[in-house]
Amino acid sequence: MNQTPRGKLYIGANEATCLYVLPKTFARFKQLYPPVQISIYRNFSHKTLQKVQEGAVDLGIVTLPQNLSTNSES
């Protein structure tokens, strides 16, 4: 079965990643998978990790080592 992915992809990343890394990557992704809508959550890495833990984003791209805790402290 050969199905094209579709739906919405929620991605979290910091400002620099959103500005300098993701545009070229997303352009290529949209060429390959036009039915997929990408939604970006842009914030600091620790906030992005928090959104991943909450299930609010599908993928988080973070910089610098981050401590991943199992509690919901901010």
N, C-alpha and C positions, 0 to 999 in steps of 0.2 A: 504494500500500500504506500503510495507516494503522495503525501499530503503536504501542502505548503503551510508553514506556521502562520497563524493569524491571532489576533487579539491584542492585548495591551501588555507591554513590558515596562515594569517600573524599575528604574535604576537610580541609585543614590551615589553621589560623588561630590568632591570638594570643588571649589571655584576654579582652581588652576586646571584640574582634570577636565572639567566641563568646557573650559575655554580652549585648551591646547591639545588635548588628547582625543576626546570623544567626537568632535565634529567629523574628522576624516573616517573614523571607525563607523559612526552612525550613517554616514553617506553610503559607505559600502554595504552596510547591513540593509539599508532601505532599498538598494539595488537588488539585493538577493531576496529580500522578504518584504515586498511592498505592503502586504496586508497587515503587518505588525505596526501598531502605534506605540511609539516610545514616549514615556513620561519620565521627566527628570526631577529628582529631588536634590537640590543643591544646598549643601551645608558643610560644616566641619566634619572631619572624619569620625569623631566620637558620636556625633549626632546621626551620621549615616549608619554606623554600627547599631545604634539604638533602633533605628527604623528597620534594619534587617532583623534584629531580634524580635521586634514587635510584629514582623510579617507584613509591614507596610510597603516594603520594596522587595523586589525579586532578587536584585543583585546590588551589592554595595562595593564601590571601588574606593579604597581608602589609602592614605599615605601615612608614613611614619608608623612605627609599631604602636598598636592600640591594644589595650587590655580588654579582652572579651569576658564580661562577667555574666553570670546567670541571674543576677538581680536587676531590678529596674531603676537603680539609682541614676540620677542625672548629674 
